[in-house]
Amino acid sequence: MRSAETLNGAVRRLLAITALAMMACTTPTIDAAAPPYDPTALTAGLLYHWPTGRTLDIHVLGGGASPLLDATVRTAASRWTSALAFREHTLRLVDRPEQADILVRDAAIGMPVDTAGCGGARWTESFASTLFCPAGDTARTLSLVNTPGGHAKVLITIDLAGVGNPTDLLPIVVHEIGHALGIGGHSSDPADVMFAAPAVPSPSPADARTLRYVLHRRPHLTL
Amino acid sequence: MTAPRGKIMSPTYGTVRQTLKFGSLLVALAGELRAQPAASAAPTAALSWMVEGGASYSTPFVEDGNGVFARAGVGPYLRIGASRGIFSRTRATAGLRADAAALRLRSSASAWRAGTTRRLDVHAGLEVDVTPRVTALAGLLGARASGPDDVIPFRTHRGALWTWGMEAGAVIPVDRRRRTAITVVGEATRMAAQPSENPRLAGGAIGRVRIGVRHALR
C-alpha cells in the first residue's frame, strides 16, 4: 500500500514538473546582432535578395574554355552555401545559360546579355563587376543575346587577364557572389571577403552574419 | 547608415495557447490522481506489448533573433512498447519511438524546407488509471535527433544531437476490452547550448505534442 502511494506521488510530481517545463519552455535562441557592416551602403539603403529557400543556379559562360574560372566559381558557390546557417540558398553550377539565375563571364567574352536601358545597380571593383537591372520591386530578366529563353537576373564579369595571379581569383569571385546574393555594401575589415579589395578566400563570420541579416529582412527589391 | 537591430520575437500565440491547454490538462489529471484511493499492492498483469502510431508537432528548434524559426513540421511517429502491471491501477512502461518530419524554416520574408529531421527515443515511465476512462502517464526519455548537417542546430556532431526530456499525457481507451486507446502526450526536451558554433546558440527547451492510437498486442 505504501509503495503504491509513493508511486502515485512520483507520478504526480512528474506531471507537475513536465507541466512546468512545458510552460517555461524557452526556445533555443540565437541572439539578434546588427550586421558588422552596412549591407546597403552601395545601394542607398535599398535591400535586395533572392527569394529565401531557393536554389540558385550559376552558369559560367565559356567555362569550358576557362576551366580555372569554372572551378573557382564552383568553389566560391560552395563557400557561400557553407556559410549560411539555415540553408537559405543552395548554390549550384548548371550547364546551360538559359537555366541560370546568375551568369558569370570572363570580360574577354562579348557581352552575353542585353543590358540596354539598364540603369541598374553595378558594383565595379578592380578586375570584376556585378550587375542587375532594377524594375520596380524586382529586377529585369537579362535577355541572352545568342540564346532564346533564360531567366538570369545577375551578371558577374571577371577580368581574368587583369587578375593575373590565379590565387587572387577566388577572393574576387567569392566577393562578387556576395554582391549577387544581397550584400550591397563593403566591409572596412580586410579579414572579410566583402572588403573592397578582397584578399581572403572565404566568407568570414562577419560576412555570414551580414548576409544572414540581409536574407531575413523583407527586401525592397526581390531578385 | 547603421542598420536596425534585429528583435527576438516572443513565442507565438499558438504555441503559448497549446502549452497552457496542455498544462491545464496535466493539472486536472494530477487532481484526479490525488482524489483516487491508493491502489492495492498486488501486481495485476503480465508483460504486455503494444504498438502506437500517430502524428507529432513541435515548438521551434531554434529562434534566430533575425526572425528565423526552424521547427519540425507535423510528422508521423511509431512506437513499440511494453508495460507490466505493478499495482492494481499502475503499470510500468518502456519503449522505443521513432519519428520523422520535414524541417521547416520561416522568416519575415518567406518560408522554406531544409530536408528532414528524425528522432529515435528510448523512454520509460508509469501509467496510472485515474478514472475508469482515463489513464495518466508520465515518464522520462532520452533521444537522438538528427537533421541536415548544414542547418543549425544540426551543424554540430555531423547532424546528430542527444537530448533528454520528460513526457506526460493521457490514454483514453476507445473499445470495451481496452486494447485500443487514443493517446495525447506532451513532452519537453532539453537542447544543450552550442557555444562554439557560429552563430552561437543558447540552450533551451523544445515542446512537442503527440496524438496517436495505441493497440495492445496481448
HADDOCK unambig.tbl for C-alpha pairs under 7 A between the chains (distance, minus, plus):
assign (segid A and resid 1 and name CA) (segid B and resid 38 and name CA) 6.83 0.50 0.50
assign (segid A and resid 1 and name CA) (segid B and resid 39 and name CA) 6.72 0.50 0.50
assign (segid A and resid 1 and name CA) (segid B and resid 40 and name CA) 5.67 0.50 0.50
assign (segid A and resid 1 and name CA) (segid B and resid 41 and name CA) 5.28 0.50 0.50
assign (segid A and resid 4 and name CA) (segid B and resid 38 and name CA) 6.25 0.50 0.50
assign (segid A and resid 4 and name CA) (segid B and resid 39 and name CA) 5.83 0.50 0.50
assign (segid A and resid 4 and name CA) (segid B and resid 40 and name CA) 6.99 0.50 0.50
assign (segid A and resid 4 and name CA) (segid B and resid 41 and name CA) 6.30 0.50 0.50
assign (segid A and resid 4 and name CA) (segid B and resid 87 and name CA) 6.83 0.50 0.50
assign (segid A and resid 5 and name CA) (segid B and resid 38 and name CA) 5.74 0.50 0.50
assign (segid A and resid 11 and name CA) (segid B and resid 126 and name CA) 6.91 0.50 0.50
assign (segid A and resid 11 and name CA) (segid B and resid 138 and name CA) 6.16 0.50 0.50
assign (segid A and resid 12 and name CA) (segid B and resid 30 and name CA) 5.62 0.50 0.50
assign (segid A and resid 14 and name CA) (segid B and resid 138 and name CA) 6.11 0.50 0.50
assign (segid A and resid 15 and name CA) (segid B and resid 26 and name CA) 6.18 0.50 0.50
assign (segid A and resid 15 and name CA) (segid B and resid 30 and name CA) 6.83 0.50 0.50
assign (segid A and resid 15 and name CA) (segid B and resid 138 and name CA) 6.12 0.50 0.50
assign (segid A and resid 15 and name CA) (segid B and resid 168 and name CA) 5.87 0.50 0.50
assign (segid A and resid 18 and name CA) (segid B and resid 166 and name CA) 5.91 0.50 0.50
assign (segid A and resid 18 and name CA) (segid B and resid 167 and name CA) 6.28 0.50 0.50
assign (segid A and resid 18 and name CA) (segid B and resid 168 and name CA) 6.52 0.50 0.50
assign (segid A and resid 18 and name CA) (segid B and resid 187 and name CA) 6.97 0.50 0.50
assign (segid A and resid 18 and name CA) (segid B and resid 188 and name CA) 6.82 0.50 0.50
assign (segid A and resid 19 and name CA) (segid B and resid 23 and name CA) 5.03 0.50 0.50
assign (segid A and resid 19 and name CA) (segid B and resid 26 and name CA) 6.44 0.50 0.50
assign (segid A and resid 21 and name CA) (segid B and resid 188 and name CA) 6.33 0.50 0.50
assign (segid A and resid 22 and name CA) (segid B and resid 19 and name CA) 6.22 0.50 0.50
assign (segid A and resid 22 and name CA) (segid B and resid 188 and name CA) 5.68 0.50 0.50
assign (segid A and resid 22 and name CA) (segid B and resid 207 and name CA) 6.19 0.50 0.50
assign (segid A and resid 23 and name CA) (segid B and resid 19 and name CA) 5.85 0.50 0.50
assign (segid A and resid 23 and name CA) (segid B and resid 20 and name CA) 6.74 0.50 0.50
assign (segid A and resid 25 and name CA) (segid B and resid 205 and name CA) 5.29 0.50 0.50
assign (segid A and resid 25 and name CA) (segid B and resid 206 and name CA) 6.67 0.50 0.50
assign (segid A and resid 25 and name CA) (segid B and resid 207 and name CA) 6.84 0.50 0.50
assign (segid A and resid 26 and name CA) (segid B and resid 204 and name CA) 5.16 0.50 0.50
assign (segid A and resid 26 and name CA) (segid B and resid 205 and name CA) 5.41 0.50 0.50
assign (segid A and resid 27 and name CA) (segid B and resid 60 and name CA) 6.49 0.50 0.50
assign (segid A and resid 27 and name CA) (segid B and resid 61 and name CA) 6.69 0.50 0.50
assign (segid A and resid 27 and name CA) (segid B and resid 62 and name CA) 6.30 0.50 0.50
assign (segid A and resid 27 and name CA) (segid B and resid 63 and name CA) 6.49 0.50 0.50
assign (segid A and resid 27 and name CA) (segid B and resid 204 and name CA) 5.01 0.50 0.50
assign (segid A and resid 27 and name CA) (segid B and resid 205 and name CA) 5.44 0.50 0.50
assign (segid A and resid 27 and name CA) (segid B and resid 206 and name CA) 6.16 0.50 0.50
assign (segid A and resid 28 and name CA) (segid B and resid 61 and name CA) 6.28 0.50 0.50
assign (segid A and resid 28 and name CA) (segid B and resid 62 and name CA) 5.01 0.50 0.50
assign (segid A and resid 28 and name CA) (segid B and resid 63 and name CA) 6.30 0.50 0.50
assign (segid A and resid 28 and name CA) (segid B and resid 191 and name CA) 6.93 0.50 0.50
assign (segid A and resid 28 and name CA) (segid B and resid 201 and name CA) 6.69 0.50 0.50
assign (segid A and resid 28 and name CA) (segid B and resid 202 and name CA) 5.48 0.50 0.50
assign (segid A and resid 28 and name CA) (segid B and resid 203 and name CA) 4.80 0.50 0.50
assign (segid A and resid 28 and name CA) (segid B and resid 204 and name CA) 4.18 0.50 0.50
assign (segid A and resid 28 and name CA) (segid B and resid 205 and name CA) 6.46 0.50 0.50
assign (segid A and resid 29 and name CA) (segid B and resid 62 and name CA) 5.52 0.50 0.50
assign (segid A and resid 29 and name CA) (segid B and resid 63 and name CA) 4.81 0.50 0.50
assign (segid A and resid 29 and name CA) (segid B and resid 64 and name CA) 5.74 0.50 0.50
assign (segid A and resid 29 and name CA) (segid B and resid 201 and name CA) 5.72 0.50 0.50
assign (segid A and resid 29 and name CA) (segid B and resid 202 and name CA) 5.16 0.50 0.50
assign (segid A and resid 29 and name CA) (segid B and resid 203 and name CA) 6.92 0.50 0.50
assign (segid A and resid 30 and name CA) (segid B and resid 63 and name CA) 6.25 0.50 0.50
assign (segid A and resid 30 and name CA) (segid B and resid 64 and name CA) 4.56 0.50 0.50
assign (segid A and resid 30 and name CA) (segid B and resid 65 and name CA) 5.76 0.50 0.50
assign (segid A and resid 30 and name CA) (segid B and resid 199 and name CA) 6.87 0.50 0.50
assign (segid A and resid 30 and name CA) (segid B and resid 200 and name CA) 6.22 0.50 0.50
assign (segid A and resid 30 and name CA) (segid B and resid 201 and name CA) 4.96 0.50 0.50
assign (segid A and resid 30 and name CA) (segid B and resid 202 and name CA) 6.25 0.50 0.50
assign (segid A and resid 31 and name CA) (segid B and resid 64 and name CA) 6.35 0.50 0.50
assign (segid A and resid 31 and name CA) (segid B and resid 65 and name CA) 4.94 0.50 0.50
assign (segid A and resid 32 and name CA) (segid B and resid 5 and name CA) 6.92 0.50 0.50
assign (segid A and resid 32 and name CA) (segid B and resid 6 and name CA) 5.02 0.50 0.50
assign (segid A and resid 32 and name CA) (segid B and resid 7 and name CA) 6.09 0.50 0.50
assign (segid A and resid 32 and name CA) (segid B and resid 8 and name CA) 6.57 0.50 0.50
assign (segid A and resid 32 and name CA) (segid B and resid 64 and name CA) 6.70 0.50 0.50
assign (segid A and resid 32 and name CA) (segid B and resid 65 and name CA) 3.81 0.50 0.50
assign (segid A and resid 32 and name CA) (segid B and resid 66 and name CA) 5.32 0.50 0.50
assign (segid A and resid 33 and name CA) (segid B and resid 5 and name CA) 6.22 0.50 0.50
assign (segid A and resid 33 and name CA) (segid B and resid 6 and name CA) 6.32 0.50 0.50
assign (segid A and resid 34 and name CA) (segid B and resid 3 and name CA) 6.58 0.50 0.50
assign (segid A and resid 34 and name CA) (segid B and resid 4 and name CA) 6.76 0.50 0.50
assign (segid A and resid 34 and name CA) (segid B and resid 5 and name CA) 4.93 0.50 0.50
assign (segid A and resid 34 and name CA) (segid B and resid 6 and name CA) 6.72 0.50 0.50
assign (segid A and resid 38 and name CA) (segid B and resid 1 and name CA) 6.44 0.50 0.50
assign (segid A and resid 38 and name CA) (segid B and resid 2 and name CA) 6.37 0.50 0.50
assign (segid A and resid 38 and name CA) (segid B and resid 3 and name CA) 6.38 0.50 0.50
assign (segid A and resid 41 and name CA) (segid B and resid 1 and name CA) 6.91 0.50 0.50
assign (segid A and resid 52 and name CA) (segid B and resid 110 and name CA) 6.12 0.50 0.50
assign (segid A and resid 53 and name CA) (segid B and resid 112 and name CA) 5.10 0.50 0.50
assign (segid A and resid 82 and name CA) (segid B and resid 150 and name CA) 6.90 0.50 0.50
assign (segid A and resid 85 and name CA) (segid B and resid 150 and name CA) 6.75 0.50 0.50
assign (segid A and resid 85 and name CA) (segid B and resid 151 and name CA) 5.36 0.50 0.50
assign (segid A and resid 85 and name CA) (segid B and resid 152 and name CA) 5.80 0.50 0.50
assign (segid A and resid 86 and name CA) (segid B and resid 151 and name CA) 4.73 0.50 0.50
assign (segid A and resid 86 and name CA) (segid B and resid 152 and name CA) 6.23 0.50 0.50
assign (segid A and resid 87 and name CA) (segid B and resid 114 and name CA) 6.36 0.50 0.50
assign (segid A and resid 87 and name CA) (segid B and resid 150 and name CA) 6.83 0.50 0.50
assign (segid A and resid 87 and name CA) (segid B and resid 151 and name CA) 6.10 0.50 0.50
assign (segid A and resid 213 and name CA) (segid B and resid 66 and name CA) 6.17 0.50 0.50
assign (segid A and resid 216 and name CA) (segid B and resid 66 and name CA) 6.24 0.50 0.50
assign (segid A and resid 216 and name CA) (segid B and resid 67 and name CA) 6.43 0.50 0.50
assign (segid A and resid 216 and name CA) (segid B and resid 68 and name CA) 6.93 0.50 0.50
assign (segid A and resid 216 and name CA) (segid B and resid 107 and name CA) 5.77 0.50 0.50
assign (segid A and resid 216 and name CA) (segid B and resid 108 and name CA) 6.06 0.50 0.50
assign (segid A and resid 216 and name CA) (segid B and resid 109 and name CA) 6.10 0.50 0.50
assign (segid A and resid 217 and name CA) (segid B and resid 108 and name CA) 6.25 0.50 0.50
assign (segid A and resid 217 and name CA) (segid B and resid 109 and name CA) 6.17 0.50 0.50
assign (segid A and resid 218 and name CA) (segid B and resid 108 and name CA) 6.24 0.50 0.50
assign (segid A and resid 218 and name CA) (segid B and resid 109 and name CA) 4.88 0.50 0.50
